[in-house]
Amino acid sequence: MIDISNKTLQDLDFMRLRMLLSEECVTDKGKEVAAVLQPYNTHQKAYISLLQTQEYKSSAWQEVRIPNHGFEQIDKELHMLSIENSTLEVGSFRKIAHIAETTNTLLKHFKKYQEVYQRLFKMAQKVEATDYITEQIQQVFDRYGEIKNDATPELALIRRQLQIVKSKIGSSFNEALGRYNNQGFLDDIKESIVENVRVLAVSAMHRRKVKGRVLGHSKTGSIAYVQPEETQRYDTEFTNLLNDETDEIKKILHTLTERIRPFDQTLENYQTYLTYIDLIAAKVKLAHLYEGILPHINKERELQLKDAYHPLLLIENNRKNQKTYSQDITLNESNQIIVISGPNAGGKSITLKTVGLLQVMLQSGMLIPVHEYSRVCFFDKILTDIGDNQSIENHLSTYSYRLKNMRQFLKKCDERTLFLIDEFGTGTDPELGGALAETFLEVFHEKKSYGIITTHYANLKMMANENKEIINANMMFDAHSLQPLFKLKLGEAGSSFTFEVAQKNGIPYSLINRSKKKVERGKIRFDKSIAKLQMERSKLEKTTKELTSKKMAAQEEQEKFDEINARIQEKLEKYQELYDSNQKMIHLSEKLNSISEKYYNSKNKKQLIAEFMKLVEKENAKRIQESKKEQQKKKREEHRGKQELAKKVEVIRARKQKEKEKEEAKKKEEENKPKQPLYVNDSVRMLDGKAVGTIDKKKKNKAIVNYGAFTTSVGLEQLELVKRAKIKK
């Protein structure tokens, strides 16, 4: 059984969130339900509610939106239907018709698109769909809410007779109006309306000359308002017909009430159903204000919140255009309890409330402001001790009240419990209170409860340091400016910065020094060591950032230098080759010139050919030598190229392995997410393919996909949605 008390909801500001939720409802009944919303009494109900809310949220991405769900409450009408022989008023039937029509429209919509709204359709199936109520009311009332002339044959006859009598009254009046006007007995305005009766405006001096009944006079008395004698004889007939009409309408309304009465429970179910839909819609609208999503829900005991925000703080800061800080918090079997320490006003309490409020929201079927990779679970009990705990009503001190609370905690806590305690163990002697708090924490740990506490006690920090399932954490603090950074740091305790904060706030150093002497040396050294570690960590983080920045800059400069150096080296090599080629040509030219000069002097062809061949052979020998060197160089380059290629292949292989691991992780994440349903005419592709086709038919778990040139049968689990087919209205 789920145990989340009203005190817990109050500690976590859930009441304020409910008021915001109530404001987002469009119906009075929805506002009433939202204002008293409680966490569900089973995990299954909470899970179903979350899926329903997520489905409603997804309707914004569909081409066909969920129809309007607004209605006027019919509590009074339902009460009247429970009374035998009672008759509903005209306005009541208008409200009943509207609520019946709205409900049946929603039921038909969810049935038509049940593959998209599986959870909402399942809920709709519990409500009886019937057009009988609407049809019966529409037989009597027109679209403007007026009773039709042909509601019954009797009413039709009465209203025809009324029209005839009205016509006679009008004709007789017009006849009298024309006659008396021609005789000059009427005032300039000629006629008027008195007591809903058409009358002649007769000048006072001619009053006795006009036959009829006087219904009034003008303020000055110069005009008498007279109903002509000709129309009076039809008045009685008209009045009788009006009375007949009223009696017939009463009969019609009573008959209609009797026809609707057997459906009083159905109408009550309709109102309850529309109220719940209004609540779901309000949850979605409120989630837009704090960017709420549905994270992955674990069956195991694991709470991993990534980029978690306090929703109320986020909404308020967004309105003021101020920054809100997110937190990363993990609770699991190896990270069972978190002990947060550090100075006051650093964000410890808001971190505590963030975790608690998000958990209560989740178990109330509300989306939460976290990163989509967050993982959450449900708890059977959520126990809190946050804020001012002095009980004036029961004349208990803060510490007595906290001990009473701890007694309940120790009695209730188990492995399905989440406890959140602010300023754990305070309110009494620090040394004795710290020892008792340490014992309480040991019990929570032994019972395998998950929890977060905030404290200033050094012994609790030491306990967390010595126990692997209890983790120290601190709200980060700038040791130089003594300003909070509002970021939770896991793995190390935080200093309270008691004396540093006092000095910053103007307390004389001499008084601070006297205070230090009054405190046990070991505690000061311990707190000082923590503060020093935080300062060193802050410096180290700053130095690391600077070194990383410089390293990246140096790496960029080195890459530029290497590129320039490679270009210069390439140019030098080309210049060297050109120089060597020119020197060779000069050398050959000199040799040829020498041979030519000898032939010119001796005219000895045999000697010319011999020296020329000798020169050619010598050059060929050099070419062979150069060719060998070139081949060796080529082999070395090929070997070097192969080594570089092997390195590149290894790098690519490692990169591909990382990408494969990421894809597998992403694939697992996708598998955990609810798969989007596929419909006929949707554009789809294979999970491991690129070709896009259209679904022609669906058979059980398979789909016939048309790729234009061919069609093929593919399992639905192997397909992913590319584009939703346009739904014809």
N, C-alpha and C positions, 0 to 999 in steps of 0.2 A: 504493500500500500504506500502511495506517495505521501510524504510528510513535509509540507512546506507551509509554515505558519504565516499568519497575517503580520506578525512581528518581523519575520524575515522579509516579507514583501515591503514592509515599511522601511526597514533598514536599507534596502536596496533601491529605494525610490521608485518601486514598481507602480505605486499609486499615481505618481505624476505622469508616468508613461501611459497608464490607463486613461487618464483625462485627455491626453493628446490623441489617443486612439478613439475615444468617444467623440472628439471634435471632428474626426474624419468620417464618421458615419453620417448617412443621409436621412435615416429614419429615426423617429423618437425611440422605437423599440430597440434599434441597434445601439443607440447612445446609452440606453439603460443597461444593456447586456455588457457593452464594452467597459462601462464604468465600474463593473463588479467582476471583471474577468479574473479567473483563477487558473493556475497551472492545472493541467489535466491529471486525473487520478490514476491513469495508467500510461505507460510508455507508448503502447500501441495507439491510443487515442491521440497523443501528442504527435506521433510520427505521421498518422493519417492527416491530421490538421495541417501539419507543415507541408505535406505533399499537395493538399488542396489549395493552400495559399500560393505555393509555387506554380501550380497549374493556372490559377487565376492571374498571377503575375505574367505568365507566358502568353496570355491572351492578347497582350499588347503587341506581340510579334506576329499574331495571326491576322489574316486578311478579314476574317469575320469575327468581330468583337462579341463579347458576352453581352446579351441584351440588358436593358435597364432593369433594376431590381427595386426601385423606390415604391413606397406604398404609404397610405395613411392607416394607422393602427385601428383595429376593429374590436377592441376589448368591450366597448359598450354594446356593440351589435351582438357579440358572442353571448354576453350576459342576457340580452333581450331574447335571443333564440332559445336560451335555457328555460325561459318562463313560458308556461303553456298559454296558448291563445293570445300571446302578445303580437303586436304588429310593428314592423320596422318602418322608419320614415323614408321619404324619397331619397334624401342624401345618403342614408345608410346603404341603400342598394347600389348607389354609384361607387362607394368605397369597396363594397363586396365584389362587384363586377370587376373593378380595377385590380384587386388583389388576386382574384381567380385567374384573370387573363394574364397578368404578369407572371404568376407562378407557372401556368401551363406553357407560356412562351419559353421560359427558362428550361422547363423539363423537356420540351421538344428539341430545343437547341442542344442540350447536353446529350440527348439520345442520338441526334443527327451526327454530332461530332464526338462520339463517345471514345474514339481512338485517340483523340487529342486530349480530352478531359476525362480520363479514366476514373480518377477518384471522385470528381464532381458528379460524374454520371452515376457512379455507384451510390453516392449519397442521394441523388435525385430519384433513384429507383425506389427508395423507401417512402416516397410521397405519391399519393394517388393522383393520377392525371385524369381529369374529367372536364368536358366542355358543357356538361349539363347546367351548371350554375350560371355560366355566362349566357348560354342559349335562353334559359328561362327569363333572365333579366332583360335580354335584348328583345324578347317578344313583347315586353311591356314598355321599355324605355328606348328613346331614340339616342343618337350619339351625343346629343347635347344634355342628356340627363332628364329630358321631359317625357311625361307619359304619352305614349302614342295615341292618336285618335282611334285607331282600330285595335286597341288593347283588348277590348271586348265588344261584341255587337251592340250591347246596351250603351256603352260610352260613345260609340260611333254615332248612334241615333241621337243621343242627347246633344252632342257637339254639333251635329247637322242642324238640329232645331235651334240651338243657340245662335248659329250663324244666320239662320232665317230671321229670328227675332231681332238680332243686331241689325240686320239689313233693313227691316221694317222700321226700327227706331231711327236709323240714319235717314231713311227716306222721308219719314214724317217730320223729323226735325228740320231737314233741308227745305221741305215745303213751307213750314211755319217761318223759317228764317227768311225765305224769299218774300213771303207775303208781308210780314211785319217790316221788313227792310224797305219794301216799296212804299209802305204807308208812312215811313219816316219815324217809326217808333223806337228804333234801335240806336244805340250809341255808335261811335266810330269803330270801336273794336268788334262790334256785331255779336260775338259769342265768346264763351269762356268755358272752363271746367271747374265745377265745384263738387267736392265729395265724390270724385270720379264719375260725375254725371255731366253730360254736355248741356249747357244752358245758354239762353239768349241774354245779351247785355242790353237791357231795356232802360231808356232814359226815365228818370224818376217821375217826370211830368206825365208820361204816357203809361205808367204802370197799370192802371185800371183798364186800359184799352187792350192789354194783352192777357189772354186767358191762360192760366197755368199756375204752378206752385212756385212760390218764392223760396229759393234756397240760400239767399244771402244778399248783402249789399257791399258796394265799394266803400273804402275808408271815408271818402267825402260824402257818401250818401247820394251821389248824383246818378248812380247806376244800380239797378235792381237786377239780380241774376234769377231768371225765371225758366223753369222747365215747362215747355209748351204742353198744353192739354193733350195735343195729338200724340205725344210720346208716353204720357203717363200710363195709358191703358196697357202698354206693352211691358211696363216695369214689373208688374206682379208675375207675369209669365216668365220674364227673364230671370227674376230672382228665384222662382221655383225651379227653373232649369239649372241654375247654378247650384242650388241645394242638391238637386238630383245628381249633378256631376260630382260634387264632393262625396256624396254617399257611395256612388259607384267607384270612385277612386279608392275610398277606404276599403271597399270589398276587394278590389284588385290587389291592393297592397297586402291585405290580410291573406288572400289566396296565394300570392307570391311568397309571402313569409312562410306559409305552411309548406310550400314546395321546397324552400331552401332549408327549413329547420332540420331535416334529417342529416344535412351536410355540415352541421355546426362543428363537429370534430375535424372534418376535412379542412374547413376554413381555419380552424385553430392551427392545424398542421401547416397550412399554407403560410400563415403569419410567422410561425416559428422558423420555417424553412427560409423565408425571405429575410428574416432577422439575422439568421446565421450567414446567409450570403452577404448581407450588408457588413457584418463583422469581418468576413474574409476580405471583402473589397477595401475596408478601412485599414486592415493590416497591410495590404499591398500599398495603399496610398501613403501610409506612415513610413513604410520601408523605403519609399522613394526619397523621403526627407533625410534618412541617415544611410542610404545606399546599402540596405539590408539584402542578404542573399541566403540561400539554403546551402550550408556546407555539407561535406560528407559526414554521414552519421555512422559511427562505429558500433558494433555489437560488443566489442571488447571495452575494457575500462581505459580509455585514452582520450585525453582532452588536449588538443594541440591548437591553440589560437594564434593565428598569424595576422598581423596588422589589425588587432582588435581595438575597436573604439567604444567609448561610453556613449550610447545613442543620444541621451539627453544633452550631454556636453557638446557632442558633435552638432546637433541641431541648433543649439544656442550659439555656438561659435561660428557656424555657417551664416547665421543671421547677422552676426556682428562682423563678418568677414575676418575672423581670427583663426589662427592655426590651432588644430587639435592634434595631440600626440597619440600615436597608436602604440600598442604593446604586443609583444610576443611572449606567450606563456604556455608551458607544457606541463601537464600532470599525467604520469603513467606509473607503472609498477616500480620503475627504477628512479622515479622523480615524484615521490609520493606526497611530500609536504614541502612547501616553499616558505622560508623564513625571510621576510623582507625587513631590512633595517635601514637606517639613514636618518638624516635630520627631518624635523617637521616641515610641513609645507612643501615637501618634495614630490608629492603625488602618490604616497603609499596607500592612503585610504581610497583614492579614486581608482587605483589599480585593483584593489580588493573589490570595490563595488562593480567595476566593469565586468570582472569574471562572474560575479554572482548574478548581476542583472541580465547578462547575456544568457546564462543558464536558465534562469526563470522564464525569460522570453521564449527560449527554445522549447521549454516544456509547456508553454502556453500557446504553441502553434504560431509563433511570430518569427519572421526572418531576422537575422542578426548582422551587424556591420563588421564583417571579418573578410579576410582574403579567401578566394575560392579554394585554395589548397588547405584550408583549415580542416581539422578533423574533430568531431565532437561526440559525446555520448550522453546518455540520460542517467540521472541519479534518483534514488528512491527518497533520499532525505537531503535537504539543504539547510544547514544550521548557521546562523549568523549572530555575531555579537559586535555591532558597529555603532559608534556614536555615543551620545550621552546616556549612560545606563543607570543613572540614579533614579530610584523609584520613590517619588514623593508620596504616592498614594499608599504604599505599603510601609512607609517609614524605613526604607532600606538604604544603606549607604551604597556608593558606587561599587565598592569591593564586595559587599554582601550580595548585591544584585548579580554581580558577575559570577560569584561562587554558586549562586542558585542556578544561573544559566549553565555553568560548567557541569553541575550535577546532572542536568537534563542532557547535555551533550554526551557525557560519558555513558549515560544510560542508553541513549539512542544510537550512537555512532556505530557503523559497521563498514564493510568493504564497499557498500553502495551509497556511502555518505560523502557529501562535500561540505566541509566546514570553513567558515571565513571569520576570522577574529581580528579585530583592530586593537592595537595596544595591549597585546596579550600579557596578562598577569599584573597589570598596573592597579593601583588603588590602595596598596598597603606597603609595608616595609619592603624596599627593593630586594634585599637579600633573601628574606623569607618568601616573598611573593615570587621571586625568580625561581627558587627551588621548587615551589608548588607548581608553577607554570611548566617547569621542565618535566615534572612527573606526569602532568596532564598530557603533555606532548608525547611522552613515551607511550601512554595508553592509546592515544590516537594512532600512533605508528603501529603498535602491536595489533590493533583492530583493523589495520590496512585501510583506514579512511584516507581520502584525499583532502587536502586543505591548503590554505594560505593564511599565514598570520603576519602581523606587523609587530615589531618590538624594538625596544632599546636595550634589553637585557643582554649582557655579554655572555652569560652562561648558556642562553639559547642559541646564540651565534656559534659558541664553541660546540654545542651539541650537534648542530647542523653540520659543522665542519668535520665531526668525528663519525657521523652516520651517513652512509652512501645514499639512503633513500630520502634523507632530509637535506634539502638544498638551500644554501645561503643565497640571498639576492639583495641587491640594494638599488634604490632609486638614484641614478647618477647625479652628481653634484659637482659644480665647478669649484675646485678647492681655492682658486685665486679670487674669483669674484663672489664666491659663496652664493651663487644663484642656482636653483634647481634646473636640471635638463629634462625632467619629466620622461626619462627613459629607464626601463627596468633592465638591470644587468644581472644575469644569473651566474652563480659560481663563486661569489665572494660577498662577505658581509660589508655593511656600510657603517661609516663612522657617524656619530650623532652631531659632530662638529659643535659640541655644546659651548666650549670656551671661545672657539673661533667666531661663532655667530654672536655671542655676547659681546666680544670685542668690537665686531663690526657695527653693533647697535649702540655703541657709545659707552659701554660699561668700562670704567677705569681699569687699566692693566694691573694696578696694585691690588684691587679687589679680586680680580680674576686669579692673580698669583696666590693670594691668601686662600682662595677657594680650592685651588689645585692642591695646596698643602693639606687640606682637610680630607681629601679623597685618598683612598688606598693607592699606593704607588703602582701596583701591578695593573689595576684597572686603567689608570691614566696611560701607562705604557701600552696596554692592549689597545685602547681607543686611539692613542696617538699612532700606534703602528698601523691600524686600519686606515686612519686619515692619511698617513704617509703613503701607504700602499695605493690609496685612491689618487693621491697627488702624482705619485710615480706613474700609475697607469695612465692618468690624464696626459702627463708629459710624454710617456711612451707612445700613446696613440697619436699625439700631435707630431712627434718626431717621425713616427712611422709614415704618417701622411706626407710630411715634407720630403722624407727620403724616397717614398714611392713616386712623388711628383718629380723630384730631381732625377730619379732613375729613368722615368719615362722620357723626360726632356733630354737627358744624356743619350738615351737609346735612339731617339729621333735624330739628334745631332750626329751620332755615330753612323746611322744609316745614310744620312746625307753625305757625310765625309767619305764613307765607303763607296758610294755611288760616284762621287766626283773623282776619287782615286782610281776607280775602275776605268772611267772614261779617259783620264790622263794616261794611265798605263796602256790602254788600247792604242791611243794616238802615238805614244812613244814607240810601241812595237811596230806600228805601221811606218813611222819615220825611219826606224832602224832597218826595216826590210827594204825601204826605198833607197836608203844610203848604201846598203850592201849591194843591191842590184846595180846602182850607178857605178860603184867602185869596180864591180865585176865587168861591166861593159867597157869601162875605161881601160882595165887591164887587157881585155881581149882586143880592144882597138889598138893598143900599143903593140901587142904581139903580131897582129895582122899587118900592121904598118911596117914592123921590122922584117917580116917574111917578104912582104911586097918589095921592100927596098933592096933586099938580097937578090931577089929575082931580077930586079931592074938592072943590077950591076952585072950579074952572072949569066943571065938568060937561060938558066939551068932549070928546065921544067921538072925533071925527076926530083931534084932537091926541093923544089917548091912544093910538089905533091907530098913528099916524105915529111917535111916540116909541118905542112898543113894537117896531114893525117895524125901526126904526133900530138899537135895541139888539140885536135878534135877528140882523140882518145883520152887525153889528159882531162879535158872538160867533161867527157862522158863518165870517167872514173869518179870525178867530183860529184856528178849528178847521181851516180849509183850510191855514193856515200851519203849524200844528202837525202836520197830516197829512203835509205835504211833508217837514218836519223828521224825522218818524217814519220816512217811507219812505227818506230819505237815511241815517238812522241804521241802519235795517234793512239797507240795501244795504251800508253799511260793515261791519256785523256779519256779513252773509253773506259779504262778501269776506274779512274776517278769519277767519271760520269755514272758508272754502274753503282759505285759506292754512294754517290749523292742521291741517285735514283732510289737505292735501297733505303736510305735515310728518309727520303720523301715518302716512299711507300709505307715505311714504318709509322711516320707521322700521320699520313692519310688513314692508315689502318687504325691507329689509336683514336684519331678524330671520328672515324666511322663507328668505332666501338662505343665512343662516348655518345655519338648521335643515336646509335642503336639503343643504348641504355636509356637515353632521354626519351626516345620514341616508345620503348617498352613501358617506361614509367608513365608517359603520356597516355599510352594505350590502356594501361591498367586504370589510370584516372578516368579515361573516357568510358571504360567498361563499368566503372563504379557509378558513373553518372547515368541518370535515366535516359535511355536511347529515345531519340525523337521518332515518333511513329511515321510510317510511310503510307501514302495513299496512291490510288490510281491517278495517272497523269503527272505525278511528281517527277522532277528531274533528279536522277541518282547516278552514283558511280560506285565501282567496287572499292573496298577499303584500301586495297593495294594497287589500284589502277587509276588511269587518267581519263579514259573514254567515258563520256556522259551519255546516258540513255534515258528513256521515259518508260515508266511502269504502265504496261497495257492491262495486266490482270494481276490479282492476288489470290493465291490458293494456299490456305493454311499458313505455313511458315515460309512459303516460296513466292516469288514474284516473276512474272514474264516481262523482261526488260527489252525494249525495242531500241536498237542502236542504228536504225535507218536501213543499213544494208542487210542486217540479220536480226533475229530475236533469240534470246536465250533465257533459260530458267535458272534463277539464282536464289539462294537462301537469303531471307530478309536480314539475318544477322551479318551477312557479308556486304551489305549495302549501306551507304551513307547518303544523307540528303544533301543535294546541291542547291535546288531551288524548289520552293513550294508551289504547286500548281494553283492557278487562280481559281478560287471557288465561286461558282455561279450562284448569285443570290436568287 
